[in-house]
Amino acid sequence: MAGVTWDRGGFYYVKRVPRRFAHVDARSQVRICLHTDSRREAEIRAARLAEELHAQWRALGAGEARDACAHYDALRDLARAQGFTYRPAAEIVEIESLRDILDRLKDLAGEDWLAPEPVINARIGAVEKPPMTLTEALAEFLACTTDPTRGKSALQIKRWQQPRARAVRNFVELVGDLELAASSAATP
């Protein structure tokens, strides 16, 4: 596997920091000891480490972008790469056992170090799922609604979608792209 090198009696994972993440990770190269002398075990650990590292970079990049949905998705992917299901903090406390909560907190801090902020946020569920907006709801609706368009040509599907998209676009132009929960509130 690329990125696995032998040095000083053990295998290391070596990876150049991609250009698109250079603004969130000052290192030019990542070099992490895999704590094994078995090539096979090193490749397994390196694959897991590569997935976790990319998820961490995406979370850092999404946090910089201030895009709530991208940030949430990146934290969810980071938690998954570390072997956890991403849940908001309130849900973790409500659903998970004390042992599961302690597993989440394990390895986040040591005597003289602290895990990166995105890793901590992914484990403790620091970000709530962003509410769906009307335009996102329309996109989800069109993606999930296949029965009325089954067997239709591309032009027929487009004509079926147009009035729905136009209605949402006109509404958004008038009142803004509201959160779905806010737009369904009854008006006096």
PyMOL commands that place a pseudoatom at each C-alpha (Angstrom):
pseudoatom trace, name=CA, resn=MET, resi=1, chain=A, elem=C, hetatm=0, pos=[0.000, 0.000, 0.000]
pseudoatom trace, name=CA, resn=ALA, resi=2, chain=A, elem=C, hetatm=0, pos=[1.229, 3.471, -0.825]
pseudoatom trace, name=CA, resn=GLY, resi=3, chain=A, elem=C, hetatm=0, pos=[2.150, 5.529, 2.199]
pseudoatom trace, name=CA, resn=VAL, resi=4, chain=A, elem=C, hetatm=0, pos=[3.551, 2.671, 4.309]
pseudoatom trace, name=CA, resn=THR, resi=5, chain=A, elem=C, hetatm=0, pos=[7.316, 2.876, 4.864]
pseudoatom trace, name=CA, resn=TRP, resi=6, chain=A, elem=C, hetatm=0, pos=[9.822, 0.974, 6.982]
pseudoatom trace, name=CA, resn=ASP, resi=7, chain=A, elem=C, hetatm=0, pos=[12.020, 3.092, 9.223]
pseudoatom trace, name=CA, resn=ARG, resi=8, chain=A, elem=C, hetatm=0, pos=[13.863, 2.603, 12.530]
pseudoatom trace, name=CA, resn=GLY, resi=9, chain=A, elem=C, hetatm=0, pos=[12.540, -0.896, 13.139]
pseudoatom trace, name=CA, resn=GLY, resi=10, chain=A, elem=C, hetatm=0, pos=[8.856, -0.273, 12.407]
pseudoatom trace, name=CA, resn=PHE, resi=11, chain=A, elem=C, hetatm=0, pos=[6.335, 0.789, 9.804]
pseudoatom trace, name=CA, resn=TYR, resi=12, chain=A, elem=C, hetatm=0, pos=[5.155, 4.378, 9.388]
pseudoatom trace, name=CA, resn=TYR, resi=13, chain=A, elem=C, hetatm=0, pos=[2.265, 5.929, 7.519]
pseudoatom trace, name=CA, resn=VAL, resi=14, chain=A, elem=C, hetatm=0, pos=[3.521, 8.818, 5.379]
pseudoatom trace, name=CA, resn=LYS, resi=15, chain=A, elem=C, hetatm=0, pos=[1.227, 11.131, 3.431]
pseudoatom trace, name=CA, resn=ARG, resi=16, chain=A, elem=C, hetatm=0, pos=[1.626, 14.573, 1.909]
pseudoatom trace, name=CA, resn=VAL, resi=17, chain=A, elem=C, hetatm=0, pos=[-1.043, 17.025, 3.066]
pseudoatom trace, name=CA, resn=PRO, resi=18, chain=A, elem=C, hetatm=0, pos=[-3.237, 17.691, -0.007]
pseudoatom trace, name=CA, resn=ARG, resi=19, chain=A, elem=C, hetatm=0, pos=[-3.132, 21.272, -1.345]
pseudoatom trace, name=CA, resn=ARG, resi=20, chain=A, elem=C, hetatm=0, pos=[-6.845, 21.773, -0.776]
pseudoatom trace, name=CA, resn=PHE, resi=21, chain=A, elem=C, hetatm=0, pos=[-6.294, 21.188, 2.970]
pseudoatom trace, name=CA, resn=ALA, resi=22, chain=A, elem=C, hetatm=0, pos=[-3.012, 23.111, 3.330]
pseudoatom trace, name=CA, resn=HIS, resi=23, chain=A, elem=C, hetatm=0, pos=[-4.879, 26.069, 4.857]
pseudoatom trace, name=CA, resn=VAL, resi=24, chain=A, elem=C, hetatm=0, pos=[-6.168, 23.899, 7.741]
pseudoatom trace, name=CA, resn=ASP, resi=25, chain=A, elem=C, hetatm=0, pos=[-3.084, 21.717, 8.317]
pseudoatom trace, name=CA, resn=ALA, resi=26, chain=A, elem=C, hetatm=0, pos=[0.271, 23.532, 8.406]
pseudoatom trace, name=CA, resn=ARG, resi=27, chain=A, elem=C, hetatm=0, pos=[2.311, 20.337, 8.021]
pseudoatom trace, name=CA, resn=SER, resi=28, chain=A, elem=C, hetatm=0, pos=[3.626, 19.568, 4.560]
pseudoatom trace, name=CA, resn=GLN, resi=29, chain=A, elem=C, hetatm=0, pos=[3.753, 15.851, 5.348]
pseudoatom trace, name=CA, resn=VAL, resi=30, chain=A, elem=C, hetatm=0, pos=[2.083, 13.570, 7.894]
pseudoatom trace, name=CA, resn=ARG, resi=31, chain=A, elem=C, hetatm=0, pos=[4.272, 10.832, 9.378]
pseudoatom trace, name=CA, resn=ILE, resi=32, chain=A, elem=C, hetatm=0, pos=[2.670, 8.537, 11.963]
pseudoatom trace, name=CA, resn=CYS, resi=33, chain=A, elem=C, hetatm=0, pos=[4.164, 5.443, 13.558]
pseudoatom trace, name=CA, resn=LEU, resi=34, chain=A, elem=C, hetatm=0, pos=[1.943, 2.391, 13.076]
pseudoatom trace, name=CA, resn=HIS, resi=35, chain=A, elem=C, hetatm=0, pos=[3.480, 0.538, 16.053]
pseudoatom trace, name=CA, resn=THR, resi=36, chain=A, elem=C, hetatm=0, pos=[3.949, -2.751, 14.228]
pseudoatom trace, name=CA, resn=ASP, resi=37, chain=A, elem=C, hetatm=0, pos=[6.668, -4.674, 12.441]
pseudoatom trace, name=CA, resn=SER, resi=38, chain=A, elem=C, hetatm=0, pos=[4.204, -6.702, 10.368]
pseudoatom trace, name=CA, resn=ARG, resi=39, chain=A, elem=C, hetatm=0, pos=[3.693, -5.391, 6.819]
pseudoatom trace, name=CA, resn=ARG, resi=40, chain=A, elem=C, hetatm=0, pos=[0.167, -6.830, 6.637]
pseudoatom trace, name=CA, resn=GLU, resi=41, chain=A, elem=C, hetatm=0, pos=[-0.909, -5.240, 9.943]
pseudoatom trace, name=CA, resn=ALA, resi=42, chain=A, elem=C, hetatm=0, pos=[0.734, -1.957, 8.884]
pseudoatom trace, name=CA, resn=GLU, resi=43, chain=A, elem=C, hetatm=0, pos=[-1.324, -1.870, 5.674]
pseudoatom trace, name=CA, resn=ILE, resi=44, chain=A, elem=C, hetatm=0, pos=[-4.550, -2.487, 7.597]
pseudoatom trace, name=CA, resn=ARG, resi=45, chain=A, elem=C, hetatm=0, pos=[-3.733, 0.233, 10.135]
pseudoatom trace, name=CA, resn=ALA, resi=46, chain=A, elem=C, hetatm=0, pos=[-2.628, 2.625, 7.389]
pseudoatom trace, name=CA, resn=ALA, resi=47, chain=A, elem=C, hetatm=0, pos=[-5.910, 2.221, 5.495]
pseudoatom trace, name=CA, resn=ARG, resi=48, chain=A, elem=C, hetatm=0, pos=[-7.892, 2.967, 8.644]
pseudoatom trace, name=CA, resn=LEU, resi=49, chain=A, elem=C, hetatm=0, pos=[-5.601, 5.899, 9.471]
pseudoatom trace, name=CA, resn=ALA, resi=50, chain=A, elem=C, hetatm=0, pos=[-5.879, 7.307, 5.937]
pseudoatom trace, name=CA, resn=GLU, resi=51, chain=A, elem=C, hetatm=0, pos=[-9.679, 7.277, 6.136]
pseudoatom trace, name=CA, resn=GLU, resi=52, chain=A, elem=C, hetatm=0, pos=[-9.619, 8.968, 9.540]
pseudoatom trace, name=CA, resn=LEU, resi=53, chain=A, elem=C, hetatm=0, pos=[-7.073, 11.559, 8.409]
pseudoatom trace, name=CA, resn=HIS, resi=54, chain=A, elem=C, hetatm=0, pos=[-9.095, 12.480, 5.312]
pseudoatom trace, name=CA, resn=ALA, resi=55, chain=A, elem=C, hetatm=0, pos=[-12.265, 12.736, 7.393]
pseudoatom trace, name=CA, resn=GLN, resi=56, chain=A, elem=C, hetatm=0, pos=[-10.428, 15.017, 9.830]
pseudoatom trace, name=CA, resn=TRP, resi=57, chain=A, elem=C, hetatm=0, pos=[-9.186, 17.246, 6.990]
pseudoatom trace, name=CA, resn=ARG, resi=58, chain=A, elem=C, hetatm=0, pos=[-12.705, 17.436, 5.533]
pseudoatom trace, name=CA, resn=ALA, resi=59, chain=A, elem=C, hetatm=0, pos=[-14.091, 18.370, 8.964]
pseudoatom trace, name=CA, resn=LEU, resi=60, chain=A, elem=C, hetatm=0, pos=[-11.455, 21.068, 9.387]
pseudoatom trace, name=CA, resn=GLY, resi=61, chain=A, elem=C, hetatm=0, pos=[-12.127, 22.382, 5.895]
pseudoatom trace, name=CA, resn=ALA, resi=62, chain=A, elem=C, hetatm=0, pos=[-15.884, 22.375, 6.396]
pseudoatom trace, name=CA, resn=GLY, resi=63, chain=A, elem=C, hetatm=0, pos=[-15.473, 24.180, 9.711]
pseudoatom trace, name=CA, resn=GLU, resi=64, chain=A, elem=C, hetatm=0, pos=[-13.504, 26.879, 7.916]
pseudoatom trace, name=CA, resn=ALA, resi=65, chain=A, elem=C, hetatm=0, pos=[-16.165, 27.195, 5.221]
pseudoatom trace, name=CA, resn=ARG, resi=66, chain=A, elem=C, hetatm=0, pos=[-18.913, 27.850, 7.793]
pseudoatom trace, name=CA, resn=ASP, resi=67, chain=A, elem=C, hetatm=0, pos=[-21.340, 25.780, 5.754]
pseudoatom trace, name=CA, resn=ALA, resi=68, chain=A, elem=C, hetatm=0, pos=[-23.506, 24.120, 8.408]
pseudoatom trace, name=CA, resn=CYS, resi=69, chain=A, elem=C, hetatm=0, pos=[-24.531, 21.123, 6.297]
pseudoatom trace, name=CA, resn=ALA, resi=70, chain=A, elem=C, hetatm=0, pos=[-20.996, 20.444, 5.052]
pseudoatom trace, name=CA, resn=HIS, resi=71, chain=A, elem=C, hetatm=0, pos=[-19.627, 20.802, 8.590]
pseudoatom trace, name=CA, resn=TYR, resi=72, chain=A, elem=C, hetatm=0, pos=[-22.228, 18.401, 9.987]
pseudoatom trace, name=CA, resn=ASP, resi=73, chain=A, elem=C, hetatm=0, pos=[-21.586, 15.859, 7.199]
pseudoatom trace, name=CA, resn=ALA, resi=74, chain=A, elem=C, hetatm=0, pos=[-17.824, 16.074, 7.725]
pseudoatom trace, name=CA, resn=LEU, resi=75, chain=A, elem=C, hetatm=0, pos=[-18.166, 15.475, 11.484]
pseudoatom trace, name=CA, resn=ARG, resi=76, chain=A, elem=C, hetatm=0, pos=[-20.508, 12.557, 10.821]
pseudoatom trace, name=CA, resn=ASP, resi=77, chain=A, elem=C, hetatm=0, pos=[-17.956, 11.041, 8.416]
pseudoatom trace, name=CA, resn=LEU, resi=78, chain=A, elem=C, hetatm=0, pos=[-15.140, 11.617, 10.923]
pseudoatom trace, name=CA, resn=ALA, resi=79, chain=A, elem=C, hetatm=0, pos=[-17.092, 9.885, 13.697]
pseudoatom trace, name=CA, resn=ARG, resi=80, chain=A, elem=C, hetatm=0, pos=[-17.822, 6.971, 11.350]
pseudoatom trace, name=CA, resn=ALA, resi=81, chain=A, elem=C, hetatm=0, pos=[-14.126, 6.721, 10.403]
pseudoatom trace, name=CA, resn=GLN, resi=82, chain=A, elem=C, hetatm=0, pos=[-13.328, 6.397, 14.114]
pseudoatom trace, name=CA, resn=GLY, resi=83, chain=A, elem=C, hetatm=0, pos=[-15.914, 3.650, 14.587]
pseudoatom trace, name=CA, resn=PHE, resi=84, chain=A, elem=C, hetatm=0, pos=[-18.709, 5.707, 16.158]
pseudoatom trace, name=CA, resn=THR, resi=85, chain=A, elem=C, hetatm=0, pos=[-22.188, 6.693, 15.057]
pseudoatom trace, name=CA, resn=TYR, resi=86, chain=A, elem=C, hetatm=0, pos=[-22.491, 10.466, 15.048]
pseudoatom trace, name=CA, resn=ARG, resi=87, chain=A, elem=C, hetatm=0, pos=[-25.230, 11.663, 17.382]
pseudoatom trace, name=CA, resn=PRO, resi=88, chain=A, elem=C, hetatm=0, pos=[-25.901, 15.109, 18.867]
pseudoatom trace, name=CA, resn=ALA, resi=89, chain=A, elem=C, hetatm=0, pos=[-24.733, 15.411, 22.480]
pseudoatom trace, name=CA, resn=ALA, resi=90, chain=A, elem=C, hetatm=0, pos=[-28.267, 15.389, 23.921]
pseudoatom trace, name=CA, resn=GLU, resi=91, chain=A, elem=C, hetatm=0, pos=[-29.041, 12.158, 22.083]
pseudoatom trace, name=CA, resn=ILE, resi=92, chain=A, elem=C, hetatm=0, pos=[-25.777, 10.561, 23.273]
pseudoatom trace, name=CA, resn=VAL, resi=93, chain=A, elem=C, hetatm=0, pos=[-26.644, 11.292, 26.906]
pseudoatom trace, name=CA, resn=GLU, resi=94, chain=A, elem=C, hetatm=0, pos=[-30.213, 10.073, 26.466]
pseudoatom trace, name=CA, resn=ILE, resi=95, chain=A, elem=C, hetatm=0, pos=[-29.600, 6.867, 24.487]
pseudoatom trace, name=CA, resn=GLU, resi=96, chain=A, elem=C, hetatm=0, pos=[-26.110, 5.563, 25.171]
pseudoatom trace, name=CA, resn=SER, resi=97, chain=A, elem=C, hetatm=0, pos=[-24.902, 3.736, 28.252]
pseudoatom trace, name=CA, resn=LEU, resi=98, chain=A, elem=C, hetatm=0, pos=[-22.176, 5.139, 30.485]
pseudoatom trace, name=CA, resn=ARG, resi=99, chain=A, elem=C, hetatm=0, pos=[-19.697, 2.617, 29.055]
pseudoatom trace, name=CA, resn=ASP, resi=100, chain=A, elem=C, hetatm=0, pos=[-20.451, 3.797, 25.496]
pseudoatom trace, name=CA, resn=ILE, resi=101, chain=A, elem=C, hetatm=0, pos=[-20.034, 7.430, 26.523]
pseudoatom trace, name=CA, resn=LEU, resi=102, chain=A, elem=C, hetatm=0, pos=[-16.694, 6.644, 28.160]
pseudoatom trace, name=CA, resn=ASP, resi=103, chain=A, elem=C, hetatm=0, pos=[-15.591, 4.831, 24.982]
pseudoatom trace, name=CA, resn=ARG, resi=104, chain=A, elem=C, hetatm=0, pos=[-16.342, 8.016, 23.051]
pseudoatom trace, name=CA, resn=LEU, resi=105, chain=A, elem=C, hetatm=0, pos=[-14.235, 10.096, 25.434]
pseudoatom trace, name=CA, resn=LYS, resi=106, chain=A, elem=C, hetatm=0, pos=[-11.349, 7.637, 25.602]
pseudoatom trace, name=CA, resn=ASP, resi=107, chain=A, elem=C, hetatm=0, pos=[-8.212, 8.736, 23.730]
pseudoatom trace, name=CA, resn=LEU, resi=108, chain=A, elem=C, hetatm=0, pos=[-9.313, 12.376, 23.365]
pseudoatom trace, name=CA, resn=ALA, resi=109, chain=A, elem=C, hetatm=0, pos=[-6.737, 13.723, 25.817]
pseudoatom trace, name=CA, resn=GLY, resi=110, chain=A, elem=C, hetatm=0, pos=[-3.505, 12.733, 27.476]
pseudoatom trace, name=CA, resn=GLU, resi=111, chain=A, elem=C, hetatm=0, pos=[-1.188, 14.274, 30.055]
pseudoatom trace, name=CA, resn=ASP, resi=112, chain=A, elem=C, hetatm=0, pos=[0.317, 16.788, 27.655]
pseudoatom trace, name=CA, resn=TRP, resi=113, chain=A, elem=C, hetatm=0, pos=[-1.859, 16.661, 24.536]
pseudoatom trace, name=CA, resn=LEU, resi=114, chain=A, elem=C, hetatm=0, pos=[-5.436, 17.117, 23.368]
pseudoatom trace, name=CA, resn=ALA, resi=115, chain=A, elem=C, hetatm=0, pos=[-7.072, 15.675, 20.261]
pseudoatom trace, name=CA, resn=PRO, resi=116, chain=A, elem=C, hetatm=0, pos=[-7.843, 18.138, 17.444]
pseudoatom trace, name=CA, resn=GLU, resi=117, chain=A, elem=C, hetatm=0, pos=[-11.108, 20.060, 17.815]
pseudoatom trace, name=CA, resn=PRO, resi=118, chain=A, elem=C, hetatm=0, pos=[-12.933, 18.300, 14.936]
pseudoatom trace, name=CA, resn=VAL, resi=119, chain=A, elem=C, hetatm=0, pos=[-12.148, 14.897, 16.461]
pseudoatom trace, name=CA, resn=ILE, resi=120, chain=A, elem=C, hetatm=0, pos=[-13.533, 16.005, 19.825]
pseudoatom trace, name=CA, resn=ASN, resi=121, chain=A, elem=C, hetatm=0, pos=[-16.611, 17.550, 18.193]
pseudoatom trace, name=CA, resn=ALA, resi=122, chain=A, elem=C, hetatm=0, pos=[-17.252, 14.374, 16.190]
pseudoatom trace, name=CA, resn=ARG, resi=123, chain=A, elem=C, hetatm=0, pos=[-17.032, 12.138, 19.255]
pseudoatom trace, name=CA, resn=ILE, resi=124, chain=A, elem=C, hetatm=0, pos=[-19.166, 14.266, 21.598]
pseudoatom trace, name=CA, resn=GLY, resi=125, chain=A, elem=C, hetatm=0, pos=[-21.765, 15.337, 19.036]
pseudoatom trace, name=CA, resn=ALA, resi=126, chain=A, elem=C, hetatm=0, pos=[-21.058, 19.036, 19.382]
pseudoatom trace, name=CA, resn=VAL, resi=127, chain=A, elem=C, hetatm=0, pos=[-22.974, 20.055, 16.254]
pseudoatom trace, name=CA, resn=GLU, resi=128, chain=A, elem=C, hetatm=0, pos=[-26.718, 19.633, 15.935]
pseudoatom trace, name=CA, resn=LYS, resi=129, chain=A, elem=C, hetatm=0, pos=[-28.086, 18.503, 12.585]
pseudoatom trace, name=CA, resn=PRO, resi=130, chain=A, elem=C, hetatm=0, pos=[-28.818, 21.652, 10.607]
pseudoatom trace, name=CA, resn=PRO, resi=131, chain=A, elem=C, hetatm=0, pos=[-32.503, 22.178, 9.869]
pseudoatom trace, name=CA, resn=MET, resi=132, chain=A, elem=C, hetatm=0, pos=[-33.682, 21.509, 6.336]
pseudoatom trace, name=CA, resn=THR, resi=133, chain=A, elem=C, hetatm=0, pos=[-34.553, 24.542, 4.214]
pseudoatom trace, name=CA, resn=LEU, resi=134, chain=A, elem=C, hetatm=0, pos=[-37.376, 24.693, 1.690]
pseudoatom trace, name=CA, resn=THR, resi=135, chain=A, elem=C, hetatm=0, pos=[-35.036, 24.356, -1.305]
pseudoatom trace, name=CA, resn=GLU, resi=136, chain=A, elem=C, hetatm=0, pos=[-33.313, 21.362, 0.314]
pseudoatom trace, name=CA, resn=ALA, resi=137, chain=A, elem=C, hetatm=0, pos=[-36.734, 19.830, 0.995]
pseudoatom trace, name=CA, resn=LEU, resi=138, chain=A, elem=C, hetatm=0, pos=[-37.675, 20.272, -2.656]
pseudoatom trace, name=CA, resn=ALA, resi=139, chain=A, elem=C, hetatm=0, pos=[-34.457, 18.576, -3.791]
pseudoatom trace, name=CA, resn=GLU, resi=140, chain=A, elem=C, hetatm=0, pos=[-35.098, 15.714, -1.357]
pseudoatom trace, name=CA, resn=PHE, resi=141, chain=A, elem=C, hetatm=0, pos=[-38.717, 15.419, -2.521]
pseudoatom trace, name=CA, resn=LEU, resi=142, chain=A, elem=C, hetatm=0, pos=[-37.732, 15.303, -6.191]
pseudoatom trace, name=CA, resn=ALA, resi=143, chain=A, elem=C, hetatm=0, pos=[-35.047, 12.705, -5.479]
pseudoatom trace, name=CA, resn=CYS, resi=144, chain=A, elem=C, hetatm=0, pos=[-37.438, 10.471, -3.503]
pseudoatom trace, name=CA, resn=THR, resi=145, chain=A, elem=C, hetatm=0, pos=[-40.477, 10.813, -5.760]
pseudoatom trace, name=CA, resn=THR, resi=146, chain=A, elem=C, hetatm=0, pos=[-40.053, 8.290, -8.527]
pseudoatom trace, name=CA, resn=ASP, resi=147, chain=A, elem=C, hetatm=0, pos=[-43.550, 6.824, -8.955]
pseudoatom trace, name=CA, resn=PRO, resi=148, chain=A, elem=C, hetatm=0, pos=[-45.113, 9.748, -10.854]
pseudoatom trace, name=CA, resn=THR, resi=149, chain=A, elem=C, hetatm=0, pos=[-42.117, 9.905, -13.202]
pseudoatom trace, name=CA, resn=ARG, resi=150, chain=A, elem=C, hetatm=0, pos=[-41.632, 6.192, -13.824]
pseudoatom trace, name=CA, resn=GLY, resi=151, chain=A, elem=C, hetatm=0, pos=[-41.510, 5.387, -17.524]
pseudoatom trace, name=CA, resn=LYS, resi=152, chain=A, elem=C, hetatm=0, pos=[-41.354, 9.049, -18.551]
pseudoatom trace, name=CA, resn=SER, resi=153, chain=A, elem=C, hetatm=0, pos=[-38.784, 10.624, -20.828]
pseudoatom trace, name=CA, resn=ALA, resi=154, chain=A, elem=C, hetatm=0, pos=[-36.279, 13.191, -19.559]
pseudoatom trace, name=CA, resn=LEU, resi=155, chain=A, elem=C, hetatm=0, pos=[-38.385, 15.988, -21.038]
pseudoatom trace, name=CA, resn=GLN, resi=156, chain=A, elem=C, hetatm=0, pos=[-41.563, 14.701, -19.339]
pseudoatom trace, name=CA, resn=ILE, resi=157, chain=A, elem=C, hetatm=0, pos=[-39.760, 14.458, -15.994]
pseudoatom trace, name=CA, resn=LYS, resi=158, chain=A, elem=C, hetatm=0, pos=[-38.485, 18.015, -16.411]
pseudoatom trace, name=CA, resn=ARG, resi=159, chain=A, elem=C, hetatm=0, pos=[-42.019, 19.246, -17.167]
pseudoatom trace, name=CA, resn=TRP, resi=160, chain=A, elem=C, hetatm=0, pos=[-43.338, 17.398, -14.103]
pseudoatom trace, name=CA, resn=GLN, resi=161, chain=A, elem=C, hetatm=0, pos=[-40.678, 18.995, -11.873]
pseudoatom trace, name=CA, resn=GLN, resi=162, chain=A, elem=C, hetatm=0, pos=[-40.940, 22.557, -13.226]
pseudoatom trace, name=CA, resn=PRO, resi=163, chain=A, elem=C, hetatm=0, pos=[-44.173, 23.696, -11.529]
pseudoatom trace, name=CA, resn=ARG, resi=164, chain=A, elem=C, hetatm=0, pos=[-43.023, 22.343, -8.184]
pseudoatom trace, name=CA, resn=ALA, resi=165, chain=A, elem=C, hetatm=0, pos=[-39.623, 23.993, -8.479]
pseudoatom trace, name=CA, resn=ARG, resi=166, chain=A, elem=C, hetatm=0, pos=[-41.241, 27.249, -9.663]
pseudoatom trace, name=CA, resn=ALA, resi=167, chain=A, elem=C, hetatm=0, pos=[-43.617, 27.285, -6.674]
pseudoatom trace, name=CA, resn=VAL, resi=168, chain=A, elem=C, hetatm=0, pos=[-40.776, 26.847, -4.190]
pseudoatom trace, name=CA, resn=ARG, resi=169, chain=A, elem=C, hetatm=0, pos=[-38.565, 29.375, -6.035]
pseudoatom trace, name=CA, resn=ASN, resi=170, chain=A, elem=C, hetatm=0, pos=[-41.368, 31.997, -6.005]
pseudoatom trace, name=CA, resn=PHE, resi=171, chain=A, elem=C, hetatm=0, pos=[-42.054, 31.392, -2.314]
pseudoatom trace, name=CA, resn=VAL, resi=172, chain=A, elem=C, hetatm=0, pos=[-38.340, 31.674, -1.478]
pseudoatom trace, name=CA, resn=GLU, resi=173, chain=A, elem=C, hetatm=0, pos=[-38.110, 34.953, -3.445]
pseudoatom trace, name=CA, resn=LEU, resi=174, chain=A, elem=C, hetatm=0, pos=[-40.974, 36.376, -1.389]
pseudoatom trace, name=CA, resn=VAL, resi=175, chain=A, elem=C, hetatm=0, pos=[-40.102, 35.253, 2.148]
pseudoatom trace, name=CA, resn=GLY, resi=176, chain=A, elem=C, hetatm=0, pos=[-36.626, 33.735, 1.922]
pseudoatom trace, name=CA, resn=ASP, resi=177, chain=A, elem=C, hetatm=0, pos=[-35.340, 30.189, 2.143]
pseudoatom trace, name=CA, resn=LEU, resi=178, chain=A, elem=C, hetatm=0, pos=[-36.922, 29.364, 5.492]
pseudoatom trace, name=CA, resn=GLU, resi=179, chain=A, elem=C, hetatm=0, pos=[-36.172, 26.369, 7.619]
pseudoatom trace, name=CA, resn=LEU, resi=180, chain=A, elem=C, hetatm=0, pos=[-38.799, 23.716, 7.046]
pseudoatom trace, name=CA, resn=ALA, resi=181, chain=A, elem=C, hetatm=0, pos=[-40.028, 23.807, 10.658]
pseudoatom trace, name=CA, resn=ALA, resi=182, chain=A, elem=C, hetatm=0, pos=[-40.383, 27.616, 10.591]
pseudoatom trace, name=CA, resn=SER, resi=183, chain=A, elem=C, hetatm=0, pos=[-42.280, 27.638, 7.298]
pseudoatom trace, name=CA, resn=SER, resi=184, chain=A, elem=C, hetatm=0, pos=[-44.909, 25.176, 8.503]
pseudoatom trace, name=CA, resn=ALA, resi=185, chain=A, elem=C, hetatm=0, pos=[-45.897, 27.278, 11.502]
pseudoatom trace, name=CA, resn=ALA, resi=186, chain=A, elem=C, hetatm=0, pos=[-49.499, 28.392, 11.353]
pseudoatom trace, name=CA, resn=THR, resi=187, chain=A, elem=C, hetatm=0, pos=[-49.985, 32.087, 10.692]
pseudoatom trace, name=CA, resn=PRO, resi=188, chain=A, elem=C, hetatm=0, pos=[-52.811, 33.957, 12.414]
for i in range(1, 188): cmd.bond("trace and resi %d" % i, "trace and resi %d" % (i + 1))
show_as sticks, trace
zoom trace
